[in-house]
Amino acid sequence: MNIGFIGCGNMGGAMMKGILDSGKCDKYGMMASDSLKAARDRIEDTLGIATAEDNKKTAEFAGVLFLAVKPQYYESVIDDIKDTVKDDTVIVTIAPGKTLSWTGEKFGRNLKIIRMMPNTPAMVQEGMIGMCCNDLVTDEEISFVRDLCGGFAKTEVIPENLMDVVTAVSGSSPAYVFMFIEAMADAAVAGGMPRDKAYTFAAQAVLGSAKMVLETGRHPGELKDMVCSPAGTTIQAVRVLEKSGFRSAVFECMEKCLEVSRGL
């Protein structure tokens, strides 16, 4: 099945690369379009796929069509392609706040629509995606799209009412984690460590800790307690985080993200 992408930005590019690198589609079965020539040229040069300035060409080509543009452009893009998209095309949206019903209304007819929320770690084949679909999408089609995305991310099918939560806990959260890594590295530099090594130590600690949660299946609190020896250094560091409202700050930032996502 031919795969199309409208939008050649960072997220769209990461998804295209992940699909091609996994061998789930070859370069001849993929096409992308973007209004910016620089974006099209970058995708052509790095991935070797056909590109187009006209979104209609990509819509006509694709059996699965990813709309990888920013939320504010969705309405104009859909208006441009709605009469070109075939009845059996599977439309995949990646914009926060754009519900299945909203997308269907903008197309003005019954189409197969999958809504997903990826995140930027897809750029290193470690993404996380929440997805849901309307009643017209078959089990085989959702499995096909999940398999496509398996080249760059883990996927979970969830109820649509949780999609804004996915934005907060997964879609936007890499930014929170990057800030945490940066802060740890800054403190390490203050302690005398060269900056390049500080980033390596901080980032690897986060990567390894995340793998422990995923691979051991143990509660994060239990894993935290394993590091906190009696009268040791770590429990004192944890005490400072608790005193400074670390948990509450994370909670509040996700609440704000969720609020904004629901208002888009």
C-alpha positions in Angstrom: 0.0 0.0 0.0 1.4 3.5 -0.9 2.2 5.8 2.0 1.8 9.6 1.8 2.9 12.4 4.1 1.6 15.9 3.9 4.2 17.9 5.9 8.0 17.3 5.8 8.9 18.8 9.2 10.8 17.2 12.0 8.0 14.8 13.0 6.9 13.9 9.5 10.6 13.3 8.5 11.3 11.1 11.5 8.2 9.0 10.8 9.1 8.6 7.1 12.7 7.6 8.0 11.5 5.1 10.6 9.1 3.4 8.2 11.8 3.3 5.4 14.6 2.1 7.7 12.4 -0.7 9.0 11.8 -2.0 5.5 8.0 -1.8 5.9 7.8 0.4 2.8 10.4 1.2 0.1 11.2 4.6 -1.3 9.0 4.0 -4.4 6.0 3.4 -2.2 6.2 6.7 -0.4 5.5 10.3 -1.4 5.6 13.5 0.6 4.4 17.1 0.0 5.2 20.4 1.6 4.7 24.0 0.6 8.3 24.8 1.5 10.9 23.9 -1.2 13.7 23.6 1.4 11.7 21.0 3.3 11.0 19.0 0.2 14.6 19.1 -0.9 15.8 17.9 2.5 13.5 14.9 2.4 14.4 14.1 -1.2 18.1 14.3 -0.4 18.0 12.3 2.8 15.3 9.7 2.0 15.2 9.5 -1.8 11.4 9.6 -2.0 9.3 11.5 -4.5 8.0 14.9 -3.3 5.5 17.4 -4.5 4.5 20.9 -3.9 0.8 20.1 -4.6 -0.8 18.2 -1.7 -3.4 16.8 -4.1 -0.7 14.6 -5.7 0.2 13.0 -2.4 -3.4 12.6 -1.5 -4.2 10.9 -4.8 -1.1 8.6 -4.5 -1.6 7.4 -0.9 -3.6 4.5 0.5 -2.5 5.6 3.9 -2.2 9.4 4.2 -0.4 11.0 7.2 -1.3 14.7 7.9 1.9 15.8 9.5 1.3 19.5 9.6 0.8 21.8 12.6 -2.8 22.0 14.0 -3.4 25.5 12.7 -2.9 24.3 9.1 -5.2 21.3 9.3 -8.4 23.0 8.1 -6.7 24.6 5.0 -4.9 21.3 4.1 -8.1 19.3 4.4 -10.1 21.8 2.4 -7.4 21.5 -0.3 -7.4 17.7 -0.5 -10.9 16.6 0.5 -12.2 16.1 -3.0 -9.0 14.2 -4.1 -8.8 11.7 -1.2 -10.2 8.3 -2.3 -13.0 6.7 -0.3 -10.9 3.8 0.9 -7.8 5.9 1.9 -6.9 5.7 5.6 -6.3 9.2 7.0 -3.9 9.5 9.9 -3.8 12.7 11.9 -1.1 13.6 14.4 -2.4 17.0 15.6 -3.3 17.6 19.3 -6.9 18.7 19.9 -8.2 17.6 16.5 -10.8 14.9 17.3 -12.0 12.2 14.9 -15.4 13.9 14.6 -13.8 17.3 13.8 -11.6 15.7 11.1 -14.5 13.9 9.6 -16.7 17.0 9.5 -13.9 18.9 7.7 -13.6 16.3 5.0 -17.4 16.4 4.7 -17.9 12.7 4.0 -17.4 9.3 5.7 -13.7 8.4 5.6 -11.4 6.0 7.6 -9.6 8.1 10.2 -7.0 7.2 12.7 -5.9 9.8 15.2 -2.5 9.5 16.8 -0.1 11.4 19.0 3.6 10.6 18.4 6.6 12.2 20.0 10.1 13.4 18.9 12.0 10.3 20.2 10.7 8.8 17.0 13.7 10.5 15.5 15.9 7.8 17.2 13.4 5.0 16.8 12.3 5.2 20.5 9.0 7.0 20.1 5.7 6.4 21.8 2.3 6.7 20.1 -1.2 6.7 21.4 -3.8 6.1 18.7 -7.6 5.7 18.2 -9.8 5.4 15.2 -13.4 5.8 14.0 -15.7 2.9 13.3 -14.9 2.8 9.6 -11.3 1.6 10.2 -11.0 -2.2 10.2 -8.9 -4.2 12.6 -6.6 -5.1 9.7 -6.1 -1.4 8.8 -5.3 -0.4 12.4 -2.9 -3.4 12.6 -1.2 -2.2 9.4 -0.7 1.3 10.6 0.6 0.1 14.0 3.0 -2.2 12.1 4.2 0.8 10.0 4.8 2.9 13.1 6.5 0.0 14.8 9.6 1.0 12.9 10.1 4.1 15.1 7.8 3.8 18.1 5.8 1.7 20.5 2.1 2.1 20.0 -1.0 1.7 22.2 -4.6 1.8 21.0 -6.6 3.8 23.6 -10.0 5.5 23.9 -10.2 8.9 22.3 -11.0 10.6 25.6 -7.4 9.8 26.7 -5.7 11.4 23.7 -5.2 14.8 25.3 -3.6 12.9 28.3 -1.2 11.2 25.8 -0.2 14.7 24.6 0.8 15.7 28.2 2.5 12.4 29.3 4.2 11.5 26.0 3.8 14.0 23.2 5.1 17.0 25.1 7.1 15.3 27.9 10.4 15.0 26.0 10.7 18.7 26.6 10.4 18.2 30.4 12.9 15.4 30.3 15.4 17.5 28.2 15.1 20.3 30.8 15.8 17.7 33.6 18.9 16.4 31.8 20.1 20.0 31.1 19.7 20.9 34.8 21.6 17.9 36.0 24.4 18.5 33.5 24.6 22.2 34.6 25.0 21.1 38.2 27.7 18.6 37.2 29.5 21.3 35.4 29.3 23.4 38.5 30.9 20.5 40.3 33.8 20.5 37.9 32.8 18.0 35.2 33.4 19.0 31.5 30.1 19.8 29.8 30.3 17.1 27.1 30.8 14.4 29.8 28.1 16.0 32.0 25.5 15.6 29.2 26.6 12.0 28.6 26.3 11.0 32.3 23.0 12.8 32.8 21.4 11.5 29.6 22.6 7.9 30.1 21.2 7.9 33.7 17.8 8.9 32.4 17.9 6.3 29.6 19.0 3.5 31.9 16.4 4.5 34.5 13.6 4.4 32.0 14.7 1.0 30.7 14.6 -0.3 34.3 10.9 0.8 34.6 10.0 -0.8 31.3 12.0 -4.0 31.6 11.6 -4.9 35.2 7.9 -4.0 35.5 8.6 -2.8 39.1 7.0 0.3 40.5 9.1 3.5 40.0 8.9 4.1 43.8 10.3 0.7 44.5 13.2 1.4 42.1 13.8 4.7 43.7 14.0 3.1 47.1 16.6 0.7 45.8 18.9 3.7 45.3 18.2 5.3 48.6 20.6 3.7 51.1 20.1 4.5 54.8 21.9 7.7 55.8 23.2 7.9 52.2 23.6 10.6 49.6 20.6 9.8 47.5 18.0 10.1 50.2 19.2 13.5 51.0 19.0 14.5 47.3 15.4 13.1 47.2 14.6 15.1 50.3 15.6 18.3 48.6 13.5 17.5 45.5 10.5 16.8 47.7 11.1 20.1 49.7 11.3 22.0 46.4 8.0 20.6 45.1 9.5 18.5 42.3 6.5 16.1 42.0 4.0 19.0 42.2 5.8 20.9 39.5 5.7 17.9 37.1 2.0 17.5 38.0 1.2 21.1 37.3 3.1 21.3 34.0 1.2 18.3 32.7 -2.1 19.7 33.9 -1.4 22.9 32.0 -0.4 20.9 28.9 -3.6 18.9 29.1 -5.7 22.1 29.5 -4.1 23.7 26.4 -4.5 20.5 24.4 -8.2 20.2 25.1 -8.6 23.9 24.0 -7.0 23.5 20.6 
